[in-house]
Amino acid sequence: MKKILKLFTLVLLTCFLVGCGGGGGEDSDSGNDAPGKMPGLGITAGSVEGEVFRFPDGVTVEGDVSGESAIYTDTNTPTFNIKANVLEGIDTPNFDIAGTPNFKIVDVLDGSYDVIRGSGGIYVLVTFDLRNANNVNTTVVFPAGFLAVSIGGQAQHGLLLKETSIDIPANKKIKVALALYCANLGIPGSAGYKYDSTFKVLTYHTFQELFDLVANKKINIEEYEKDGESFFNIIIKFIYNWLNIEYKEDNSASDTYISIVKRLNQAIWHIVNYDYGNGLTDDDRAYIANLPNSN
């Protein structure tokens, strides 16, 4: 009887300690995982907590990871070029989030980079060389939560909201550009800064809802690439040029992409900056719910 009583007392004591928080819990939204309190994000001091991103065997980063200018433009002078059916633009340091930049998706036959992937790019764009030493083509998958960490925290860390991937030919090196979201409202963008070649994947549970909400939404830059110019458009351009009339291109796809990026970055700031918000808002959720689905 005494043994049963002792066992019963032990069970009660254990329940009491767990109920008071003695047992912790991975899904707790307290401490370092609360909105606006995650180390290294927003304007919260400290190092970002996350797992090290592992490339597939045989795939390595060569050289520096460099922060570049943004992918939008408000003039007709391109300074950012990608090979084949991607994006072109220049940086405007004093970009107004409510503004409407003249952003274009264009065909570039000869550019500085081989491929661009991700979502974002208004504030954070990083470039680096990837070498595939394997004798077969290799796919690199970048997951939601992938983070490019600015060395010394001098610039905004770059966050990926939705999974993307890159195929690297066997025994080849390619130059990659990743369009990412700003995870630190209030400090400089990526242009001119260096990033750690050891990437991270966030482990803060506070982000999981946002990752889930956008997982099947059309938000990645590769989903808005130009499919190629039709013969009809080429003829129309020729006629306009012959008549000396300015040809107005349809930039609806790129305008849509930029508006999505601007709005989603606000949702991120609601999570990471305690001076900007206290987590996702109902407006954030409603906006994401109305975004087009991926094809």
C-alpha positions as CSV (number, residue, x, y, z in Angstrom):
1,M,0.0,0.0,0.0
2,K,2.8,2.4,0.9
3,K,4.5,1.6,-2.5
4,I,1.3,2.4,-4.3
5,L,1.0,5.7,-2.4
6,K,4.5,6.7,-3.1
7,L,4.0,5.9,-6.8
8,F,0.8,8.0,-6.9
9,T,2.6,10.9,-5.2
10,L,5.4,10.7,-7.7
11,V,3.0,10.8,-10.6
12,L,1.2,13.8,-9.2
13,L,4.6,15.6,-8.6
14,T,5.6,14.9,-12.2
15,C,2.4,16.3,-13.6
16,F,2.7,19.4,-11.4
17,L,6.3,20.1,-12.7
18,V,5.3,19.6,-16.4
19,G,2.2,21.8,-15.9
20,C,4.4,24.6,-14.5
21,G,6.7,24.4,-17.5
22,G,9.4,22.1,-16.0
23,G,9.1,19.9,-19.1
24,G,9.6,22.6,-21.7
25,G,8.2,21.7,-25.1
26,E,9.4,22.1,-28.7
27,D,6.3,23.9,-29.9
28,S,6.4,26.5,-27.2
29,D,6.2,30.1,-28.5
30,S,8.2,31.6,-25.6
31,G,11.7,32.8,-25.3
32,N,13.8,32.7,-28.5
33,D,11.0,31.4,-30.6
34,A,8.5,34.2,-30.0
35,P,7.8,36.8,-32.7
36,G,10.3,39.7,-32.6
37,K,12.6,37.8,-30.2
38,M,14.4,35.4,-32.5
39,P,18.2,36.0,-32.2
40,G,19.8,37.3,-35.4
41,L,16.5,38.2,-37.1
42,G,14.8,41.6,-37.2
43,I,16.7,43.9,-34.9
44,T,17.2,41.2,-32.2
45,A,20.8,40.7,-31.3
46,G,22.6,37.4,-31.4
47,S,23.4,34.6,-33.8
48,V,20.6,33.0,-35.9
49,E,19.6,29.6,-34.6
50,G,19.4,26.9,-37.3
51,E,20.7,23.7,-38.8
52,V,23.7,23.8,-41.2
53,F,22.5,23.4,-44.8
54,R,24.1,20.3,-46.4
55,F,24.7,20.2,-50.1
56,P,24.6,16.8,-51.8
57,D,27.8,14.7,-51.9
58,G,30.1,16.0,-54.6
59,V,28.6,19.5,-54.7
60,T,30.5,22.4,-53.1
61,V,30.5,26.2,-53.0
62,E,33.6,27.7,-54.6
63,G,34.8,31.2,-53.7
64,D,32.8,33.9,-52.0
65,V,29.1,34.3,-51.5
66,S,28.4,37.8,-52.6
67,G,25.5,40.2,-52.0
68,E,24.3,41.8,-55.2
69,S,22.0,44.6,-56.2
70,A,18.3,44.1,-56.3
71,I,16.5,42.6,-59.3
72,Y,14.1,45.4,-60.0
73,T,14.8,48.6,-62.1
74,D,13.4,52.1,-62.3
75,T,15.4,53.0,-65.5
76,N,16.2,51.3,-68.7
77,T,19.8,50.6,-67.9
78,P,20.4,47.0,-66.9
79,T,23.2,46.0,-64.5
80,F,22.0,42.6,-63.5
81,N,21.9,40.0,-66.3
82,I,21.0,36.3,-66.2
83,K,21.5,33.8,-69.1
84,A,18.4,32.8,-70.8
85,N,14.8,33.8,-69.9
86,V,15.3,35.4,-66.5
87,L,15.5,38.7,-64.8
88,E,17.3,42.0,-65.4
89,G,17.4,45.1,-63.3
90,I,19.4,47.7,-61.3
91,D,19.5,48.7,-57.7
92,T,17.7,51.8,-56.3
93,P,18.9,52.3,-52.7
94,N,16.0,54.5,-51.6
95,F,13.2,52.1,-52.9
96,D,9.8,53.0,-51.5
97,I,7.9,49.8,-50.5
98,A,4.7,51.4,-51.7
99,G,6.3,52.4,-55.1
100,T,5.8,50.8,-58.4
101,P,9.3,50.0,-60.0
102,N,9.6,49.4,-63.7
103,F,10.6,45.8,-63.4
104,K,11.0,43.7,-66.5
105,I,11.3,40.0,-67.3
106,V,13.5,39.8,-70.4
107,D,15.5,37.4,-72.5
108,V,19.2,37.8,-71.9
109,L,21.4,35.8,-74.3
110,D,24.7,36.5,-72.5
111,G,24.7,37.4,-68.8
112,S,26.7,37.2,-65.6
113,Y,24.9,34.2,-64.1
114,D,23.7,30.8,-65.3
115,V,20.6,30.5,-63.2
116,I,18.4,32.4,-60.7
117,R,16.0,30.7,-58.2
118,G,14.1,31.6,-55.1
119,S,11.6,34.2,-54.1
120,G,12.3,37.8,-53.1
121,G,15.3,39.7,-54.4
122,I,14.1,43.2,-53.8
123,Y,16.5,43.6,-50.8
124,V,18.6,40.4,-50.8
125,L,20.2,38.7,-53.8
126,V,23.2,36.5,-53.3
127,T,25.5,34.9,-55.9
128,F,28.0,32.1,-55.7
129,D,29.6,29.3,-57.8
130,L,28.5,25.7,-57.3
131,R,30.7,22.9,-58.6
132,N,29.3,19.4,-59.2
133,A,32.2,16.9,-59.0
134,N,30.0,14.0,-59.7
135,N,29.9,12.1,-62.9
136,V,26.1,12.5,-63.1
137,N,23.8,15.5,-63.1
138,T,23.0,16.5,-59.5
139,T,20.0,18.3,-58.1
140,V,20.3,20.7,-55.1
141,V,17.1,21.3,-53.2
142,F,16.9,24.5,-51.2
143,P,14.2,24.1,-48.5
144,A,11.8,26.7,-47.0
145,G,13.7,28.3,-44.2
146,F,17.0,28.3,-46.1
147,L,19.0,31.3,-44.8
148,A,22.0,33.2,-46.3
149,V,23.8,34.7,-43.3
150,S,25.5,38.1,-43.7
151,I,29.1,38.0,-42.4
152,G,29.2,40.0,-39.2
153,G,25.5,40.9,-39.5
154,Q,26.4,43.9,-41.5
155,A,23.6,43.4,-44.0
156,Q,20.2,41.8,-44.1
157,H,20.1,38.0,-43.9
158,G,18.3,36.4,-46.8
159,L,15.4,34.0,-46.2
160,L,13.8,31.6,-48.6
161,L,10.1,31.1,-48.1
162,K,9.4,28.3,-50.5
163,E,11.4,25.3,-51.7
164,T,13.3,25.6,-54.9
165,S,15.9,23.5,-56.7
166,I,18.8,23.7,-59.2
167,D,20.1,21.0,-61.5
168,I,23.8,21.0,-62.0
169,P,25.3,19.1,-65.0
170,A,27.9,16.4,-64.3
171,N,31.5,17.7,-63.7
172,K,30.4,21.3,-64.2
173,K,30.5,24.6,-62.3
174,I,27.7,27.0,-62.5
175,K,27.1,30.5,-61.2
176,V,23.9,30.8,-59.1
177,A,21.8,33.7,-58.0
178,L,19.4,33.3,-55.2
179,A,16.5,35.8,-54.7
180,L,15.7,35.9,-51.0
181,Y,13.6,37.9,-48.6
182,C,14.9,40.5,-46.1
183,A,14.9,39.0,-42.6
184,N,16.2,42.2,-40.9
185,L,14.2,45.3,-41.5
186,G,16.2,48.4,-40.6
187,I,19.7,47.4,-41.8
188,P,21.3,47.6,-45.3
189,G,20.4,45.3,-48.2
190,S,22.8,42.8,-49.7
191,A,24.5,44.9,-52.3
192,G,28.3,45.0,-51.7
193,Y,28.3,42.7,-48.7
194,K,29.7,39.2,-48.2
195,Y,27.8,36.2,-46.9
196,D,28.8,33.1,-45.1
197,S,29.4,30.1,-47.4
198,T,27.9,27.9,-44.7
199,F,24.2,28.4,-45.1
200,K,21.6,27.6,-42.5
201,V,18.0,26.3,-42.3
202,L,15.9,28.1,-39.7
203,T,14.6,26.0,-36.8
204,Y,12.3,28.7,-35.3
205,H,8.8,27.1,-35.2
206,T,7.2,30.6,-35.4
207,F,7.9,30.5,-39.2
208,Q,6.2,27.2,-39.9
209,E,2.8,28.6,-40.4
210,L,4.1,31.0,-43.1
211,F,6.1,28.3,-44.8
212,D,2.9,26.1,-44.9
213,L,0.7,28.9,-46.2
214,V,3.0,29.7,-49.2
215,A,4.1,26.1,-50.0
216,N,1.7,25.7,-52.9
217,K,1.5,29.4,-54.0
218,K,3.0,30.9,-57.1
219,I,5.7,33.0,-55.5
220,N,9.1,31.8,-56.8
221,I,10.9,33.8,-59.4
222,E,11.3,30.8,-61.7
223,E,7.5,30.6,-61.9
224,Y,7.4,34.0,-63.5
225,E,10.1,33.6,-66.1
226,K,9.2,34.7,-69.6
227,D,8.3,31.7,-71.8
228,G,9.8,33.2,-74.9
229,E,8.8,35.8,-77.4
230,S,6.1,34.8,-80.0
231,F,6.5,35.5,-83.7
232,F,3.5,37.7,-83.5
233,N,5.2,40.0,-80.9
234,I,8.3,40.2,-83.0
235,I,6.3,41.4,-86.0
236,I,4.4,43.9,-83.9
237,K,7.7,45.3,-82.6
238,F,9.1,45.5,-86.1
239,I,6.0,47.5,-87.2
240,Y,6.1,49.8,-84.2
241,N,9.8,50.5,-84.9
242,W,9.2,51.1,-88.6
243,L,6.5,53.7,-87.7
244,N,8.8,55.2,-85.1
245,I,6.3,54.5,-82.3
246,E,7.4,53.5,-78.8
247,Y,6.5,49.8,-78.1
248,K,5.0,49.3,-74.6
249,E,5.8,45.8,-73.4
250,D,3.4,43.8,-71.2
251,N,5.1,43.6,-67.9
252,S,2.1,42.2,-66.0
253,A,3.8,39.0,-64.9
254,S,6.8,40.9,-63.5
255,D,4.6,43.5,-61.9
256,T,2.6,40.7,-60.2
257,Y,5.8,39.1,-59.0
258,I,7.2,42.3,-57.5
259,S,3.9,43.2,-55.7
260,I,3.9,39.7,-54.2
261,V,7.5,40.0,-53.0
262,K,6.8,43.4,-51.4
263,R,3.7,42.1,-49.5
264,L,5.3,38.8,-48.4
265,N,8.3,40.7,-47.0
266,Q,5.9,42.7,-44.9
267,A,4.5,39.4,-43.5
268,I,8.1,38.3,-42.6
269,W,8.7,41.6,-40.8
270,H,5.6,41.1,-38.8
271,I,7.3,38.0,-37.5
272,V,10.9,39.1,-37.1
273,N,10.8,42.8,-36.1
274,Y,9.2,43.5,-32.7
275,D,9.0,47.1,-33.6
276,Y,6.9,46.2,-36.8
277,G,4.5,43.6,-35.6
278,N,3.8,40.6,-33.3
279,G,3.5,37.7,-35.7
280,L,1.4,37.0,-38.8
281,T,-1.8,39.1,-39.1
282,D,-5.2,38.1,-40.4
283,D,-4.5,40.4,-43.3
284,D,-1.3,38.5,-44.1
285,R,-3.2,35.2,-44.0
286,A,-6.0,36.5,-46.2
287,Y,-3.5,37.9,-48.8
288,I,-1.6,34.6,-49.0
289,A,-4.9,32.6,-49.4
290,N,-5.8,34.7,-52.4
291,L,-2.5,34.3,-54.2
292,P,-2.5,32.1,-57.4
293,N,-1.6,28.5,-56.9
294,S,1.5,27.0,-58.5
295,N,0.9,25.2,-61.7
